[in-house]
Amino acid sequence: MSMFKWDVVFDGKTPPPGAAVGPSERLSWPRTIGLGAQHVVAMFGATFVFPLIMGLDANLAIMFSGICTIMFLLIVANKVPSYLGTSASFVASVAAIRMQGGDSADVTGSIMIAGLVLAAVGVAVHFAGSRLIHAILPPAVTGAVVMLIGFNLAPVVAGTYWPQDQWIALLTASALVVFAVLLPGFWSRIAVFLALVFGYVVSWLADVSFGTINSVLPGQNLMMADVVDGKTTMVPCPPGGDPSCVAVAFDHDRVSAWGQVGQADWIGFPSGVLGDGVDVVHGPSFSLTFILLVLPGVIALIAENTGHVKAVAEMTGDNLDPYMGRAIGADGLATAFASAFGGSPTTTYAENIGVMSATRIYSTAAYYVAAIVAILLGLCPKFGAVVNAIPGGVLGGITVVLYGMIGLVGAKIWVENRVDFGNPVNMVGLAGGLIAGIGGVTLKITDDFELGGIALGTIMVIVYFHLLKGRKEELRADEVTTAP
């Protein structure tokens, strides 16, 4: 029970300027609850946007984000204050799985395996030290993999979300950019949430002012071609669907699912059926092809967790290297656990680290409060109905910025680690894999198995880089030994 005891500092009142509250300390409970609520708002937007984008349930994702945050804090012994929200690292892989005919069970099954792999990496790092990560996945490689994961998503925005309402998408994207950069302090940290609210309101005003819009909504108005006497017409798809069914444009309100909000209960477990017919809470399904598609996301999560632990260590002044493996392993176990029930993958959230940076309050007590609030939100079906009613154009505006930011995180890794592209090992070793991953290049191995996109690109990046790096080091050794 000592893990759940925090020393009360500053008489429980607001710390004086420049003072900090450590992970094992707290303020009064009313202030701690307020800080926990602030952490919920910070993680809010991205945590329920990414499940929607992946075709999973937002309520379930919110609930498991709270459960998994508690799991994470227990594994790291409350030494690494962090919140586990929905990870974006698998979004591109999930899109690829669905394009190849996989359903939500295939998605969660593949991510579950990726989570277990990440957990195994955490165990290895715990015993071997963080140098193991840098040896296998140096910054040049992790930056390239993160970049190709982000930029591989560009066709998803262009083909799925943006066309649903291009003007609302443009307005929402512009709002997100403005909010993230120009708003002060904490408000900029919740830019995604504010942009969602803005897009929601603008969509409603557009419905009132301009009436319905004609566009394609994925999974709705499904039609199929019917040929009678040589004449082709489009008819509604039969119950149960058909492989030839496609979504056809139709007139609809932008905020078209609001009626479900009034019908939803205030309290209840996440339930219902996802857009592909799979139950919201479901067991995983496993396919080697789909598993290989999501494994590159593990590299992104390793880089993400490593960077976040280092950031927290720098802020708190604590040496968190002994907890690096625990943090990585905890995220892996959390991802596997959530996926086992149909939930979304998790990762430590930079948004919440930003809140700690601004407030200098690192108390893990606030994270337990945030986790409990998230669990309660997940048990509110009405909240889920509000989330599911987000207009497609709003998601288009949000994703066009977020996907680009994911890709640019790869460039950020390069810059922060001073990766030298004057070195041909970096320039040539990464080039082919980047284009293969971003462009969706495929390699057919058998009639039933092929590698493509992110999976192929990641393999090429890792293999080419280490192949050239090893050869370059051999050449340098020869030069040294043969020099007069």
Contacts in CASP RR format, 6 or more apart in sequence:
PFRMAT RR
TARGET T0000
AUTHOR 0000-0000-0000
METHOD contacts of the structure
MODEL  1
MSMFKWDVVFDGKTPPPGAAVGPSERLSWPRTIGLGAQHVVAMFGATFVF
PLIMGLDANLAIMFSGICTIMFLLIVANKVPSYLGTSASFVASVAAIRMQ
GGDSADVTGSIMIAGLVLAAVGVAVHFAGSRLIHAILPPAVTGAVVMLIG
FNLAPVVAGTYWPQDQWIALLTASALVVFAVLLPGFWSRIAVFLALVFGY
VVSWLADVSFGTINSVLPGQNLMMADVVDGKTTMVPCPPGGDPSCVAVAF
DHDRVSAWGQVGQADWIGFPSGVLGDGVDVVHGPSFSLTFILLVLPGVIA
LIAENTGHVKAVAEMTGDNLDPYMGRAIGADGLATAFASAFGGSPTTTYA
ENIGVMSATRIYSTAAYYVAAIVAILLGLCPKFGAVVNAIPGGVLGGITV
VLYGMIGLVGAKIWVENRVDFGNPVNMVGLAGGLIAGIGGVTLKITDDFE
LGGIALGTIMVIVYFHLLKGRKEELRADEVTTAP
3 74 0 8 1.000
3 77 0 8 1.000
3 78 0 8 1.000
6 24 0 8 1.000
6 25 0 8 1.000
6 26 0 8 1.000
6 363 0 8 1.000
6 364 0 8 1.000
6 365 0 8 1.000
7 24 0 8 1.000
7 25 0 8 1.000
7 26 0 8 1.000
8 25 0 8 1.000
8 26 0 8 1.000
8 27 0 8 1.000
8 28 0 8 1.000
9 15 0 8 1.000
9 21 0 8 1.000
9 22 0 8 1.000
9 25 0 8 1.000
9 26 0 8 1.000
9 27 0 8 1.000
10 16 0 8 1.000
10 19 0 8 1.000
10 21 0 8 1.000
10 27 0 8 1.000
12 26 0 8 1.000
12 27 0 8 1.000
12 28 0 8 1.000
12 31 0 8 1.000
13 27 0 8 1.000
13 28 0 8 1.000
13 31 0 8 1.000
14 27 0 8 1.000
14 31 0 8 1.000
15 21 0 8 1.000
15 27 0 8 1.000
15 360 0 8 1.000
15 361 0 8 1.000
18 360 0 8 1.000
19 360 0 8 1.000
20 316 0 8 1.000
20 360 0 8 1.000
20 361 0 8 1.000
20 362 0 8 1.000
21 27 0 8 1.000
21 360 0 8 1.000
21 361 0 8 1.000
21 362 0 8 1.000
21 363 0 8 1.000
22 316 0 8 1.000
22 361 0 8 1.000
22 362 0 8 1.000
22 363 0 8 1.000
23 78 0 8 1.000
23 79 0 8 1.000
23 80 0 8 1.000
23 81 0 8 1.000
23 316 0 8 1.000
23 318 0 8 1.000
23 362 0 8 1.000
23 363 0 8 1.000
23 364 0 8 1.000
24 78 0 8 1.000
24 364 0 8 1.000
25 363 0 8 1.000
26 32 0 8 1.000
26 363 0 8 1.000
26 365 0 8 1.000
26 366 0 8 1.000
27 35 0 8 1.000
27 361 0 8 1.000
27 363 0 8 1.000
32 363 0 8 1.000
32 365 0 8 1.000
32 366 0 8 1.000
32 369 0 8 1.000
33 369 0 8 1.000
34 366 0 8 1.000
34 369 0 8 1.000
35 359 0 8 1.000
35 361 0 8 1.000
35 363 0 8 1.000
35 366 0 8 1.000
35 369 0 8 1.000
36 366 0 8 1.000
36 367 0 8 1.000
36 369 0 8 1.000
36 370 0 8 1.000
36 373 0 8 1.000
37 369 0 8 1.000
37 370 0 8 1.000
37 373 0 8 1.000
38 186 0 8 1.000
38 355 0 8 1.000
38 359 0 8 1.000
38 366 0 8 1.000
39 83 0 8 1.000
39 352 0 8 1.000
39 355 0 8 1.000
39 366 0 8 1.000
39 367 0 8 1.000
39 369 0 8 1.000
39 370 0 8 1.000
40 370 0 8 1.000
40 373 0 8 1.000
40 374 0 8 1.000
40 377 0 8 1.000
41 190 0 8 1.000
41 193 0 8 1.000
42 83 0 8 1.000
42 186 0 8 1.000
42 189 0 8 1.000
42 190 0 8 1.000
42 349 0 8 1.000
42 351 0 8 1.000
42 352 0 8 1.000
42 354 0 8 1.000
42 355 0 8 1.000
43 65 0 8 1.000
43 83 0 8 1.000
43 85 0 8 1.000
43 349 0 8 1.000
43 351 0 8 1.000
43 352 0 8 1.000
43 370 0 8 1.000
43 374 0 8 1.000
44 190 0 8 1.000
44 192 0 8 1.000
44 193 0 8 1.000
45 190 0 8 1.000
45 192 0 8 1.000
45 193 0 8 1.000
45 196 0 8 1.000
46 85 0 8 1.000
46 86 0 8 1.000
46 88 0 8 1.000
46 192 0 8 1.000
46 349 0 8 1.000
46 351 0 8 1.000
46 402 0 8 1.000
47 61 0 8 1.000
47 62 0 8 1.000
47 65 0 8 1.000
47 85 0 8 1.000
47 86 0 8 1.000
47 349 0 8 1.000
47 374 0 8 1.000
48 58 0 8 1.000
48 61 0 8 1.000
48 62 0 8 1.000
48 86 0 8 1.000
48 384 0 8 1.000
48 387 0 8 1.000
49 86 0 8 1.000
49 192 0 8 1.000
49 196 0 8 1.000
49 395 0 8 1.000
49 398 0 8 1.000
49 399 0 8 1.000
49 402 0 8 1.000
50 61 0 8 1.000
50 86 0 8 1.000
50 87 0 8 1.000
50 88 0 8 1.000
50 91 0 8 1.000
50 344 0 8 1.000
51 57 0 8 1.000
51 58 0 8 1.000
51 60 0 8 1.000
51 61 0 8 1.000
51 86 0 8 1.000
51 343 0 8 1.000
51 344 0 8 1.000
52 58 0 8 1.000
52 387 0 8 1.000
52 388 0 8 1.000
52 390 0 8 1.000
52 395 0 8 1.000
53 91 0 8 1.000
53 156 0 8 1.000
53 395 0 8 1.000
53 399 0 8 1.000
54 90 0 8 1.000
54 91 0 8 1.000
54 94 0 8 1.000
54 95 0 8 1.000
54 107 0 8 1.000
54 344 0 8 1.000
55 94 0 8 1.000
55 98 0 8 1.000
55 104 0 8 1.000
55 107 0 8 1.000
55 274 0 8 1.000
55 275 0 8 1.000
55 276 0 8 1.000
56 104 0 8 1.000
56 107 0 8 1.000
56 108 0 8 1.000
56 274 0 8 1.000
56 342 0 8 1.000
56 343 0 8 1.000
56 344 0 8 1.000
57 270 0 8 1.000
57 274 0 8 1.000
57 280 0 8 1.000
57 342 0 8 1.000
57 343 0 8 1.000
58 384 0 8 1.000
58 387 0 8 1.000
58 388 0 8 1.000
59 270 0 8 1.000
59 280 0 8 1.000
59 377 0 8 1.000
59 378 0 8 1.000
59 379 0 8 1.000
59 380 0 8 1.000
59 381 0 8 1.000
59 383 0 8 1.000
59 384 0 8 1.000
59 387 0 8 1.000
60 270 0 8 1.000
60 280 0 8 1.000
60 281 0 8 1.000
60 341 0 8 1.000
60 342 0 8 1.000
60 343 0 8 1.000
60 344 0 8 1.000
60 378 0 8 1.000
61 85 0 8 1.000
61 86 0 8 1.000
61 338 0 8 1.000
61 343 0 8 1.000
61 344 0 8 1.000
62 374 0 8 1.000
62 377 0 8 1.000
62 378 0 8 1.000
62 383 0 8 1.000
63 270 0 8 1.000
63 374 0 8 1.000
63 375 0 8 1.000
63 377 0 8 1.000
63 378 0 8 1.000
63 379 0 8 1.000
64 337 0 8 1.000
64 338 0 8 1.000
64 341 0 8 1.000
64 343 0 8 1.000
64 344 0 8 1.000
64 346 0 8 1.000
65 83 0 8 1.000
65 84 0 8 1.000
65 85 0 8 1.000
65 86 0 8 1.000
65 344 0 8 1.000
65 346 0 8 1.000
65 371 0 8 1.000
65 374 0 8 1.000
66 84 0 8 1.000
66 370 0 8 1.000
66 371 0 8 1.000
66 372 0 8 1.000
66 374 0 8 1.000
66 375 0 8 1.000
67 337 0 8 1.000
67 338 0 8 1.000
67 371 0 8 1.000
67 375 0 8 1.000
68 84 0 8 1.000
68 85 0 8 1.000
68 334 0 8 1.000
68 335 0 8 1.000
68 337 0 8 1.000
68 338 0 8 1.000
68 346 0 8 1.000
69 82 0 8 1.000
69 83 0 8 1.000
69 84 0 8 1.000
69 85 0 8 1.000
69 367 0 8 1.000
69 370 0 8 1.000
69 371 0 8 1.000
69 374 0 8 1.000
70 368 0 8 1.000
70 371 0 8 1.000
71 330 0 8 1.000
71 333 0 8 1.000
71 334 0 8 1.000
71 337 0 8 1.000
72 80 0 8 1.000
72 82 0 8 1.000
72 84 0 8 1.000
72 327 0 8 1.000
72 330 0 8 1.000
72 331 0 8 1.000
72 334 0 8 1.000
72 348 0 8 1.000
73 80 0 8 1.000
73 81 0 8 1.000
73 82 0 8 1.000
73 364 0 8 1.000
73 367 0 8 1.000
73 368 0 8 1.000
73 371 0 8 1.000
75 326 0 8 1.000
75 327 0 8 1.000
75 329 0 8 1.000
75 330 0 8 1.000
75 333 0 8 1.000
76 323 0 8 1.000
76 326 0 8 1.000
76 327 0 8 1.000
76 330 0 8 1.000
77 323 0 8 1.000
77 326 0 8 1.000
78 364 0 8 1.000
79 318 0 8 1.000
79 320 0 8 1.000
79 323 0 8 1.000
80 309 0 8 1.000
80 312 0 8 1.000
80 320 0 8 1.000
80 323 0 8 1.000
80 326 0 8 1.000
80 327 0 8 1.000
81 312 0 8 1.000
81 316 0 8 1.000
81 356 0 8 1.000
81 362 0 8 1.000
81 363 0 8 1.000
81 364 0 8 1.000
81 366 0 8 1.000
81 367 0 8 1.000
82 308 0 8 1.000
82 312 0 8 1.000
82 327 0 8 1.000
82 348 0 8 1.000
82 349 0 8 1.000
82 352 0 8 1.000
82 353 0 8 1.000
82 367 0 8 1.000
83 348 0 8 1.000
83 349 0 8 1.000
83 352 0 8 1.000
83 367 0 8 1.000
83 370 0 8 1.000
83 371 0 8 1.000
84 331 0 8 1.000
84 334 0 8 1.000
84 346 0 8 1.000
84 347 0 8 1.000
84 348 0 8 1.000
84 349 0 8 1.000
85 346 0 8 1.000
85 347 0 8 1.000
85 348 0 8 1.000
85 349 0 8 1.000
86 344 0 8 1.000
86 345 0 8 1.000
86 346 0 8 1.000
86 347 0 8 1.000
87 301 0 8 1.000
87 304 0 8 1.000
87 335 0 8 1.000
87 344 0 8 1.000
87 345 0 8 1.000
87 346 0 8 1.000
87 347 0 8 1.000
88 347 0 8 1.000
88 402 0 8 1.000
88 406 0 8 1.000
89 149 0 8 1.000
89 297 0 8 1.000
89 300 0 8 1.000
89 301 0 8 1.000
89 304 0 8 1.000
89 345 0 8 1.000
89 347 0 8 1.000
89 406 0 8 1.000
90 111 0 8 1.000
90 114 0 8 1.000
90 294 0 8 1.000
90 297 0 8 1.000
90 345 0 8 1.000
91 150 0 8 1.000
91 153 0 8 1.000
91 156 0 8 1.000
91 403 0 8 1.000
91 406 0 8 1.000
92 149 0 8 1.000
92 150 0 8 1.000
92 152 0 8 1.000
92 153 0 8 1.000
92 156 0 8 1.000
92 454 0 8 1.000
93 110 0 8 1.000
93 149 0 8 1.000
93 293 0 8 1.000
93 294 0 8 1.000
93 296 0 8 1.000
93 297 0 8 1.000
93 454 0 8 1.000
93 455 0 8 1.000
94 107 0 8 1.000
94 111 0 8 1.000
94 294 0 8 1.000
95 153 0 8 1.000
95 156 0 8 1.000
96 152 0 8 1.000
96 293 0 8 1.000
96 452 0 8 1.000
96 453 0 8 1.000
96 454 0 8 1.000
97 106 0 8 1.000
97 107 0 8 1.000
97 110 0 8 1.000
97 290 0 8 1.000
97 293 0 8 1.000
97 294 0 8 1.000
98 107 0 8 1.000
98 276 0 8 1.000
100 289 0 8 1.000
100 290 0 8 1.000
102 287 0 8 1.000
102 290 0 8 1.000
103 276 0 8 1.000
103 277 0 8 1.000
103 278 0 8 1.000
103 285 0 8 1.000
104 274 0 8 1.000
104 276 0 8 1.000
104 277 0 8 1.000
104 278 0 8 1.000
104 282 0 8 1.000
104 342 0 8 1.000
105 278 0 8 1.000
105 282 0 8 1.000
105 283 0 8 1.000
105 284 0 8 1.000
105 285 0 8 1.000
106 285 0 8 1.000
106 286 0 8 1.000
106 287 0 8 1.000
106 290 0 8 1.000
107 290 0 8 1.000
108 282 0 8 1.000
108 283 0 8 1.000
108 284 0 8 1.000
108 285 0 8 1.000
108 339 0 8 1.000
108 340 0 8 1.000
108 342 0 8 1.000
108 343 0 8 1.000
109 283 0 8 1.000
109 284 0 8 1.000
109 285 0 8 1.000
109 286 0 8 1.000
109 290 0 8 1.000
109 291 0 8 1.000
109 339 0 8 1.000
110 286 0 8 1.000
110 287 0 8 1.000
110 290 0 8 1.000
110 291 0 8 1.000
110 293 0 8 1.000
110 294 0 8 1.000
111 294 0 8 1.000
111 335 0 8 1.000
111 339 0 8 1.000
111 345 0 8 1.000
112 284 0 8 1.000
112 335 0 8 1.000
112 336 0 8 1.000
112 339 0 8 1.000
112 340 0 8 1.000
113 286 0 8 1.000
113 291 0 8 1.000
113 294 0 8 1.000
113 295 0 8 1.000
113 336 0 8 1.000
114 291 0 8 1.000
114 294 0 8 1.000
114 295 0 8 1.000
114 297 0 8 1.000
114 298 0 8 1.000
114 335 0 8 1.000
114 345 0 8 1.000
115 298 0 8 1.000
115 331 0 8 1.000
115 332 0 8 1.000
115 333 0 8 1.000
115 335 0 8 1.000
115 336 0 8 1.000
115 339 0 8 1.000
115 345 0 8 1.000
116 332 0 8 1.000
116 336 0 8 1.000
117 295 0 8 1.000
117 298 0 8 1.000
118 298 0 8 1.000
118 301 0 8 1.000
118 302 0 8 1.000
118 328 0 8 1.000
118 329 0 8 1.000
118 331 0 8 1.000
118 332 0 8 1.000
118 335 0 8 1.000
119 329 0 8 1.000
119 332 0 8 1.000
119 333 0 8 1.000
119 336 0 8 1.000
121 133 0 8 1.000
121 298 0 8 1.000
121 302 0 8 1.000
121 328 0 8 1.000
121 329 0 8 1.000
122 325 0 8 1.000
122 326 0 8 1.000
122 328 0 8 1.000
122 329 0 8 1.000
122 332 0 8 1.000
123 325 0 8 1.000
123 329 0 8 1.000
124 132 0 8 1.000
125 132 0 8 1.000
125 133 0 8 1.000
125 324 0 8 1.000
125 325 0 8 1.000
125 328 0 8 1.000
126 324 0 8 1.000
126 325 0 8 1.000
126 326 0 8 1.000
126 329 0 8 1.000
129 321 0 8 1.000
129 324 0 8 1.000
129 325 0 8 1.000
130 306 0 8 1.000
130 321 0 8 1.000
130 324 0 8 1.000
130 325 0 8 1.000
133 302 0 8 1.000
133 306 0 8 1.000
137 299 0 8 1.000
137 302 0 8 1.000
137 303 0 8 1.000
137 462 0 8 1.000
138 465 0 8 1.000
139 413 0 8 1.000
139 414 0 8 1.000
139 416 0 8 1.000
139 417 0 8 1.000
139 419 0 8 1.000
140 414 0 8 1.000
140 417 0 8 1.000
140 419 0 8 1.000
140 425 0 8 1.000
140 426 0 8 1.000
140 430 0 8 1.000
140 465 0 8 1.000
141 299 0 8 1.000
141 430 0 8 1.000
141 461 0 8 1.000
141 462 0 8 1.000
141 465 0 8 1.000
142 299 0 8 1.000
142 300 0 8 1.000
142 302 0 8 1.000
142 303 0 8 1.000
142 410 0 8 1.000
142 413 0 8 1.000
143 303 0 8 1.000
143 409 0 8 1.000
143 410 0 8 1.000
143 411 0 8 1.000
143 413 0 8 1.000
143 414 0 8 1.000
143 419 0 8 1.000
144 410 0 8 1.000
144 430 0 8 1.000
144 433 0 8 1.000
144 434 0 8 1.000
144 461 0 8 1.000
144 465 0 8 1.000
145 296 0 8 1.000
145 297 0 8 1.000
145 299 0 8 1.000
145 300 0 8 1.000
145 303 0 8 1.000
145 458 0 8 1.000
145 461 0 8 1.000
146 299 0 8 1.000
146 300 0 8 1.000
146 303 0 8 1.000
146 406 0 8 1.000
146 407 0 8 1.000
146 409 0 8 1.000
146 410 0 8 1.000
146 413 0 8 1.000
147 407 0 8 1.000
147 408 0 8 1.000
147 409 0 8 1.000
147 410 0 8 1.000
147 411 0 8 1.000
147 434 0 8 1.000
147 438 0 8 1.000
148 296 0 8 1.000
148 407 0 8 1.000
148 433 0 8 1.000
148 434 0 8 1.000
148 437 0 8 1.000
148 438 0 8 1.000
148 454 0 8 1.000
148 457 0 8 1.000
148 458 0 8 1.000
148 461 0 8 1.000
149 296 0 8 1.000
149 297 0 8 1.000
149 300 0 8 1.000
149 406 0 8 1.000
149 407 0 8 1.000
149 454 0 8 1.000
150 403 0 8 1.000
150 404 0 8 1.000
150 406 0 8 1.000
150 407 0 8 1.000
151 403 0 8 1.000
151 404 0 8 1.000
151 407 0 8 1.000
151 438 0 8 1.000
152 437 0 8 1.000
152 438 0 8 1.000
152 439 0 8 1.000
152 440 0 8 1.000
152 453 0 8 1.000
152 454 0 8 1.000
153 399 0 8 1.000
153 403 0 8 1.000
153 404 0 8 1.000
153 406 0 8 1.000
154 403 0 8 1.000
154 404 0 8 1.000
154 438 0 8 1.000
156 399 0 8 1.000
156 403 0 8 1.000
157 396 0 8 1.000
157 399 0 8 1.000
157 400 0 8 1.000
157 403 0 8 1.000
160 218 0 8 1.000
161 169 0 8 1.000
161 392 0 8 1.000
161 393 0 8 1.000
161 395 0 8 1.000
161 396 0 8 1.000
161 397 0 8 1.000
161 399 0 8 1.000
161 400 0 8 1.000
162 169 0 8 1.000
162 393 0 8 1.000
162 396 0 8 1.000
162 397 0 8 1.000
162 400 0 8 1.000
163 215 0 8 1.000
163 216 0 8 1.000
164 215 0 8 1.000
164 216 0 8 1.000
164 217 0 8 1.000
164 391 0 8 1.000
164 392 0 8 1.000
164 393 0 8 1.000
164 395 0 8 1.000
164 396 0 8 1.000
165 203 0 8 1.000
165 213 0 8 1.000
165 215 0 8 1.000
165 254 0 8 1.000
165 391 0 8 1.000
165 392 0 8 1.000
165 393 0 8 1.000
166 393 0 8 1.000
167 206 0 8 1.000
168 199 0 8 1.000
168 202 0 8 1.000
168 203 0 8 1.000
168 206 0 8 1.000
168 254 0 8 1.000
168 391 0 8 1.000
168 392 0 8 1.000
168 393 0 8 1.000
168 394 0 8 1.000
168 397 0 8 1.000
169 392 0 8 1.000
169 393 0 8 1.000
169 394 0 8 1.000
169 396 0 8 1.000
169 397 0 8 1.000
169 400 0 8 1.000
170 397 0 8 1.000
171 198 0 8 1.000
171 199 0 8 1.000
171 202 0 8 1.000
172 195 0 8 1.000
172 196 0 8 1.000
172 198 0 8 1.000
172 199 0 8 1.000
172 202 0 8 1.000
172 393 0 8 1.000
172 394 0 8 1.000
172 396 0 8 1.000
172 397 0 8 1.000
172 398 0 8 1.000
173 396 0 8 1.000
173 397 0 8 1.000
173 398 0 8 1.000
173 400 0 8 1.000
173 401 0 8 1.000
175 194 0 8 1.000
175 195 0 8 1.000
175 198 0 8 1.000
175 199 0 8 1.000
176 191 0 8 1.000
176 192 0 8 1.000
176 195 0 8 1.000
176 397 0 8 1.000
176 398 0 8 1.000
176 401 0 8 1.000
177 401 0 8 1.000
179 187 0 8 1.000
179 188 0 8 1.000
179 191 0 8 1.000
179 194 0 8 1.000
179 195 0 8 1.000
179 198 0 8 1.000
180 188 0 8 1.000
180 191 0 8 1.000
180 401 0 8 1.000
181 188 0 8 1.000
182 188 0 8 1.000
183 191 0 8 1.000
183 194 0 8 1.000
185 358 0 8 1.000
186 355 0 8 1.000
186 358 0 8 1.000
187 194 0 8 1.000
189 351 0 8 1.000
189 354 0 8 1.000
189 355 0 8 1.000
189 358 0 8 1.000
190 351 0 8 1.000
192 398 0 8 1.000
192 402 0 8 1.000
195 394 0 8 1.000
195 397 0 8 1.000
195 398 0 8 1.000
196 390 0 8 1.000
196 394 0 8 1.000
196 398 0 8 1.000
199 391 0 8 1.000
199 394 0 8 1.000
200 255 0 8 1.000
200 390 0 8 1.000
200 391 0 8 1.000
200 394 0 8 1.000
203 254 0 8 1.000
203 255 0 8 1.000
203 391 0 8 1.000
203 393 0 8 1.000
203 394 0 8 1.000
204 254 0 8 1.000
204 255 0 8 1.000
206 213 0 8 1.000
206 254 0 8 1.000
207 253 0 8 1.000
207 254 0 8 1.000
207 255 0 8 1.000
211 253 0 8 1.000
212 251 0 8 1.000
212 252 0 8 1.000
212 253 0 8 1.000
213 251 0 8 1.000
213 252 0 8 1.000
213 253 0 8 1.000
213 254 0 8 1.000
214 249 0 8 1.000
214 250 0 8 1.000
214 251 0 8 1.000
214 252 0 8 1.000
215 249 0 8 1.000
215 252 0 8 1.000
216 247 0 8 1.000
216 248 0 8 1.000
216 249 0 8 1.000
217 247 0 8 1.000
217 250 0 8 1.000
217 252 0 8 1.000
217 256 0 8 1.000
217 392 0 8 1.000
218 247 0 8 1.000
219 247 0 8 1.000
219 275 0 8 1.000
220 247 0 8 1.000
220 250 0 8 1.000
220 252 0 8 1.000
221 247 0 8 1.000
221 248 0 8 1.000
221 249 0 8 1.000
221 250 0 8 1.000
222 236 0 8 1.000
222 237 0 8 1.000
222 241 0 8 1.000
222 245 0 8 1.000
222 246 0 8 1.000
222 247 0 8 1.000
222 248 0 8 1.000
223 234 0 8 1.000
223 235 0 8 1.000
223 236 0 8 1.000
223 237 0 8 1.000
223 245 0 8 1.000
223 246 0 8 1.000
223 247 0 8 1.000
223 248 0 8 1.000
224 234 0 8 1.000
224 235 0 8 1.000
224 236 0 8 1.000
224 237 0 8 1.000
224 242 0 8 1.000
224 244 0 8 1.000
224 245 0 8 1.000
224 246 0 8 1.000
225 232 0 8 1.000
225 233 0 8 1.000
225 234 0 8 1.000
225 244 0 8 1.000
226 232 0 8 1.000
226 233 0 8 1.000
226 234 0 8 1.000
226 235 0 8 1.000
234 248 0 8 1.000
237 245 0 8 1.000
254 391 0 8 1.000
254 392 0 8 1.000
254 393 0 8 1.000
255 389 0 8 1.000
255 391 0 8 1.000
256 389 0 8 1.000
256 391 0 8 1.000
257 385 0 8 1.000
257 388 0 8 1.000
257 389 0 8 1.000
258 389 0 8 1.000
259 389 0 8 1.000
260 385 0 8 1.000
260 388 0 8 1.000
260 389 0 8 1.000
261 382 0 8 1.000
261 385 0 8 1.000
261 386 0 8 1.000
261 389 0 8 1.000
262 382 0 8 1.000
262 385 0 8 1.000
263 385 0 8 1.000
264 381 0 8 1.000
264 382 0 8 1.000
264 384 0 8 1.000
264 385 0 8 1.000
265 381 0 8 1.000
265 382 0 8 1.000
266 380 0 8 1.000
266 381 0 8 1.000
266 382 0 8 1.000
267 379 0 8 1.000
267 380 0 8 1.000
267 381 0 8 1.000
268 379 0 8 1.000
268 380 0 8 1.000
268 381 0 8 1.000
269 281 0 8 1.000
269 379 0 8 1.000
270 280 0 8 1.000
270 281 0 8 1.000
270 378 0 8 1.000
270 379 0 8 1.000
270 381 0 8 1.000
271 279 0 8 1.000
271 280 0 8 1.000
271 281 0 8 1.000
271 381 0 8 1.000
272 279 0 8 1.000
272 280 0 8 1.000
273 279 0 8 1.000
273 280 0 8 1.000
274 280 0 8 1.000
280 342 0 8 1.000
281 341 0 8 1.000
281 342 0 8 1.000
282 341 0 8 1.000
282 342 0 8 1.000
283 340 0 8 1.000
283 341 0 8 1.000
283 342 0 8 1.000
284 339 0 8 1.000
284 340 0 8 1.000
284 342 0 8 1.000
288 449 0 8 1.000
289 449 0 8 1.000
289 450 0 8 1.000
292 451 0 8 1.000
292 455 0 8 1.000
293 452 0 8 1.000
293 454 0 8 1.000
293 455 0 8 1.000
295 455 0 8 1.000
295 458 0 8 1.000
296 454 0 8 1.000
296 455 0 8 1.000
296 457 0 8 1.000
296 458 0 8 1.000
297 454 0 8 1.000
299 458 0 8 1.000
301 328 0 8 1.000
301 331 0 8 1.000
301 332 0 8 1.000
301 335 0 8 1.000
301 347 0 8 1.000
302 328 0 8 1.000
303 413 0 8 1.000
304 347 0 8 1.000
304 348 0 8 1.000
305 324 0 8 1.000
305 327 0 8 1.000
305 328 0 8 1.000
305 331 0 8 1.000
305 347 0 8 1.000
305 348 0 8 1.000
306 324 0 8 1.000
306 328 0 8 1.000
308 327 0 8 1.000
308 348 0 8 1.000
308 350 0 8 1.000
308 353 0 8 1.000
309 320 0 8 1.000
309 323 0 8 1.000
309 324 0 8 1.000
309 327 0 8 1.000
309 348 0 8 1.000
310 320 0 8 1.000
311 350 0 8 1.000
311 353 0 8 1.000
312 320 0 8 1.000
312 353 0 8 1.000
312 356 0 8 1.000
312 362 0 8 1.000
313 319 0 8 1.000
313 320 0 8 1.000
313 321 0 8 1.000
315 353 0 8 1.000
315 356 0 8 1.000
315 357 0 8 1.000
315 360 0 8 1.000
315 362 0 8 1.000
316 362 0 8 1.000
320 327 0 8 1.000
327 348 0 8 1.000
331 346 0 8 1.000
331 347 0 8 1.000
331 348 0 8 1.000
332 346 0 8 1.000
334 346 0 8 1.000
335 345 0 8 1.000
335 346 0 8 1.000
335 347 0 8 1.000
338 344 0 8 1.000
338 345 0 8 1.000
338 346 0 8 1.000
339 345 0 8 1.000
352 367 0 8 1.000
352 370 0 8 1.000
356 362 0 8 1.000
377 383 0 8 1.000
378 384 0 8 1.000
413 419 0 8 1.000
419 426 0 8 1.000
420 426 0 8 1.000
421 427 0 8 1.000
424 468 0 8 1.000
424 472 0 8 1.000
425 465 0 8 1.000
425 468 0 8 1.000
425 469 0 8 1.000
425 472 0 8 1.000
426 465 0 8 1.000
428 464 0 8 1.000
428 468 0 8 1.000
429 461 0 8 1.000
429 464 0 8 1.000
429 465 0 8 1.000
429 468 0 8 1.000
430 461 0 8 1.000
430 464 0 8 1.000
430 465 0 8 1.000
432 457 0 8 1.000
432 460 0 8 1.000
432 461 0 8 1.000
432 464 0 8 1.000
433 456 0 8 1.000
433 457 0 8 1.000
433 458 0 8 1.000
433 460 0 8 1.000
433 461 0 8 1.000
433 464 0 8 1.000
434 457 0 8 1.000
434 461 0 8 1.000
435 441 0 8 1.000
436 452 0 8 1.000
436 453 0 8 1.000
436 456 0 8 1.000
436 457 0 8 1.000
436 460 0 8 1.000
437 452 0 8 1.000
437 453 0 8 1.000
437 454 0 8 1.000
437 456 0 8 1.000
437 457 0 8 1.000
437 458 0 8 1.000
439 453 0 8 1.000
440 452 0 8 1.000
440 453 0 8 1.000
440 456 0 8 1.000
441 452 0 8 1.000
441 453 0 8 1.000
441 456 0 8 1.000
441 457 0 8 1.000
442 450 0 8 1.000
442 451 0 8 1.000
442 452 0 8 1.000
442 453 0 8 1.000
442 456 0 8 1.000
443 450 0 8 1.000
443 451 0 8 1.000
443 452 0 8 1.000
443 456 0 8 1.000
444 450 0 8 1.000
445 451 0 8 1.000
451 459 0 8 1.000
END
